[in-house]
Amino acid sequence: MTRIIIFAKAPLPSFAKTRLIPALGATGAAELAQQMLFNTLHEAIAAEIGTVELCVTPSIHHPAWRGIQFPEGIEISEQGEGDLGARLALASERALANAERVLLIGTDCVEMSGGLLREAALALQEHDAVIHCTADGGYALLGLRQYSPCLFSDMPWSTDAVASITIARIGQLGWTLLVGEVLHDVDEPQDLKYL
């Protein structure tokens, strides 16, 4: 089985998708964040490859999540403290202790689909890791069969070096890696054309 872990911020104005505020306003950016969150959840469930876990910040008990109805059957966890790397490390280590494989995704990628997630899970039957880089130098999906903290620590998050450093570190571990197609995140106003 493959666990899909979706990392998500609460779709609150001035908290989610803040780099889109100049184009959409704070409320519009938050509404888009919520739409992208639900689209990602829908595609993850449609993949039918294992448990879908929504890993949230702030805590699911925070008022920011009040009134948001999640699909049946998903698990909800909290991201915890620290930078993105610390939170990804925590989630992947926990998942890999209990599952054979894990796919780590966010909610920013418009091309994330059930089919793409199924292909990534299949790739993990033959490879130790799979990555889908994004056009901005990050990644939209990282799939793992085993855990190593070096994939998440001392990483220059939110820069165009994240994917290349991750790929290099997987190589240093001696793991086999499938590099999938380049995808697009919607982070900045110029990315809205991908919607």
C-alpha positions as CSV (number, residue, x, y, z in Angstrom):
1,M,0.0,0.0,0.0
2,T,1.1,3.6,-0.6
3,R,0.1,6.4,1.8
4,I,-0.5,9.8,0.2
5,I,0.3,12.7,2.6
6,I,-1.1,16.0,1.5
7,F,0.5,19.1,3.2
8,A,-1.9,21.9,3.5
9,K,-2.3,25.3,5.2
10,A,-5.7,26.4,6.4
11,P,-7.3,28.4,3.5
12,L,-7.4,31.7,5.5
13,P,-7.1,35.1,4.0
14,S,-3.5,36.5,4.4
15,F,-2.3,33.0,5.5
16,A,-2.7,30.8,2.4
17,K,-1.4,31.7,-1.1
18,T,-0.1,35.1,0.1
19,R,2.0,35.6,-3.0
20,L,-1.2,35.6,-5.1
21,I,-2.7,38.5,-3.0
22,P,-1.5,41.2,-5.4
23,A,-3.5,39.5,-8.2
24,L,-6.5,38.1,-6.4
25,G,-6.8,39.9,-3.1
26,A,-6.5,38.1,0.3
27,T,-10.0,36.6,0.1
28,G,-9.6,35.5,-3.5
29,A,-6.3,33.9,-2.8
30,A,-7.8,32.0,0.2
31,E,-10.7,30.9,-1.9
32,L,-8.3,29.6,-4.6
33,A,-6.3,27.8,-1.8
34,Q,-9.5,26.1,-0.6
35,Q,-10.5,25.1,-4.2
36,M,-7.0,23.6,-4.8
37,L,-7.0,21.8,-1.5
38,F,-10.3,20.1,-2.4
39,N,-9.2,19.3,-5.9
40,T,-6.0,17.6,-4.5
41,L,-8.0,15.6,-2.0
42,H,-10.4,14.5,-4.7
43,E,-7.5,13.3,-7.0
44,A,-5.7,11.6,-4.1
45,I,-8.9,9.6,-3.2
46,A,-9.5,8.8,-6.8
47,A,-6.0,7.3,-7.1
48,E,-7.2,4.4,-4.9
49,I,-3.7,3.4,-3.9
50,G,-4.0,3.5,-0.1
51,T,-4.7,5.8,2.8
52,V,-5.0,9.6,2.1
53,E,-3.7,11.7,5.0
54,L,-4.2,15.4,5.2
55,C,-1.3,17.0,7.2
56,V,-2.4,20.4,8.3
57,T,-1.2,23.7,9.8
58,P,-2.5,25.1,12.1
59,S,-4.1,22.3,14.2
60,I,-7.3,20.9,12.8
61,H,-9.0,22.2,16.0
62,H,-8.0,25.8,15.2
63,P,-11.0,28.1,14.2
64,A,-9.4,28.5,10.7
65,W,-10.7,25.1,9.8
66,R,-14.2,25.6,11.2
67,G,-17.0,25.0,8.6
68,I,-14.7,23.1,6.2
69,Q,-16.2,19.7,5.4
70,F,-13.6,17.1,4.4
71,P,-14.3,14.0,2.4
72,E,-15.1,10.7,4.3
73,G,-12.3,8.3,5.0
74,I,-9.3,10.6,5.0
75,E,-6.9,10.7,8.0
76,I,-6.0,14.1,9.4
77,S,-2.7,14.8,11.2
78,E,-0.8,18.0,12.2
79,Q,2.4,19.2,10.6
80,G,4.0,20.1,13.9
81,E,6.8,22.6,14.5
82,G,9.9,23.6,12.6
83,D,10.6,24.5,8.9
84,L,9.0,22.7,6.0
85,G,11.9,20.2,6.1
86,A,11.3,19.3,9.7
87,R,7.6,18.8,9.1
88,L,8.1,16.7,5.9
89,A,10.7,14.6,7.8
90,L,8.3,14.0,10.7
91,A,5.5,12.9,8.4
92,S,7.5,10.7,6.1
93,E,9.4,9.0,8.9
94,R,6.1,8.2,10.7
95,A,4.4,7.0,7.5
96,L,7.3,4.8,6.4
97,A,7.4,3.1,9.8
98,N,3.8,2.0,9.2
99,A,3.4,1.8,5.4
100,E,5.4,0.3,2.6
101,R,5.6,3.6,0.5
102,V,4.7,7.2,0.9
103,L,3.9,10.0,-1.6
104,L,4.4,13.6,-0.3
105,I,2.5,16.3,-2.1
106,G,1.2,19.8,-1.5
107,T,-2.0,21.4,-2.9
108,D,-0.3,23.9,-5.3
109,C,0.1,21.7,-8.4
110,V,-2.7,22.0,-11.0
111,E,-1.6,18.8,-12.8
112,M,-1.8,16.6,-9.7
113,S,-4.2,13.8,-10.7
114,G,-5.2,10.3,-9.7
115,G,-3.4,8.9,-12.7
116,L,-0.2,10.7,-11.9
117,L,-0.4,9.5,-8.3
118,R,-1.0,5.9,-9.4
119,E,2.0,6.0,-11.8
120,A,4.2,7.4,-8.9
121,A,3.1,4.5,-6.6
122,L,3.8,2.0,-9.4
123,A,7.3,3.6,-9.9
124,L,8.0,2.9,-6.2
125,Q,7.7,-0.9,-6.8
126,E,10.9,-0.7,-8.8
127,H,12.6,2.5,-7.5
128,D,13.6,3.7,-4.0
129,A,12.3,7.2,-4.8
130,V,10.3,9.1,-7.4
131,I,10.2,12.9,-7.9
132,H,8.1,15.3,-10.0
133,C,10.0,18.6,-10.2
134,T,8.2,21.8,-10.7
135,A,9.1,24.5,-13.3
136,D,10.3,26.8,-10.5
137,G,12.9,24.4,-9.3
138,G,11.0,22.8,-6.4
139,Y,9.0,19.6,-6.5
140,A,5.3,18.8,-6.5
141,L,5.7,15.1,-5.5
142,L,8.3,13.1,-3.6
143,G,7.7,9.4,-3.3
144,L,9.8,7.3,-1.0
145,R,10.2,3.6,-0.1
146,Q,12.6,4.4,2.8
147,Y,13.4,7.3,5.0
148,S,16.5,9.5,5.3
149,P,16.6,12.8,7.2
150,C,19.2,14.2,4.7
151,L,16.4,14.7,2.1
152,F,14.8,17.3,4.3
153,S,17.5,18.9,6.6
154,D,19.4,22.1,5.7
155,M,17.4,22.6,2.5
156,P,17.0,26.1,1.0
157,W,13.1,25.8,0.9
158,S,11.2,28.1,-1.5
159,T,14.3,28.4,-3.8
160,D,14.9,27.1,-7.3
161,A,17.6,24.7,-5.9
162,V,15.3,22.4,-3.9
163,A,14.7,19.7,-6.5
164,S,18.3,19.5,-7.8
165,I,19.6,19.2,-4.2
166,T,17.0,16.5,-3.4
167,I,18.0,14.6,-6.5
168,A,21.7,14.9,-5.7
169,R,21.1,13.7,-2.1
170,I,19.1,10.7,-3.3
171,G,22.1,9.9,-5.6
172,Q,24.5,10.1,-2.6
173,L,22.3,7.6,-0.7
174,G,22.8,5.2,-3.6
175,W,19.0,4.9,-4.1
176,T,17.3,4.3,-7.5
177,L,15.3,7.3,-8.6
178,L,12.6,7.9,-11.3
179,V,12.4,11.5,-12.3
180,G,8.9,12.2,-13.7
181,E,7.6,15.0,-15.9
182,V,8.0,18.6,-14.8
183,L,4.8,20.0,-13.3
184,H,3.6,23.5,-12.4
185,D,2.8,25.0,-9.0
186,V,0.5,28.0,-8.8
187,D,2.4,30.3,-6.3
188,E,2.9,33.6,-8.1
189,P,0.5,35.8,-10.2
190,Q,2.2,34.7,-13.4
191,D,1.4,31.1,-12.5
192,L,-2.4,31.7,-12.7
193,K,-2.2,30.9,-16.5
194,Y,-1.8,27.2,-15.5
195,L,-5.2,27.0,-13.8
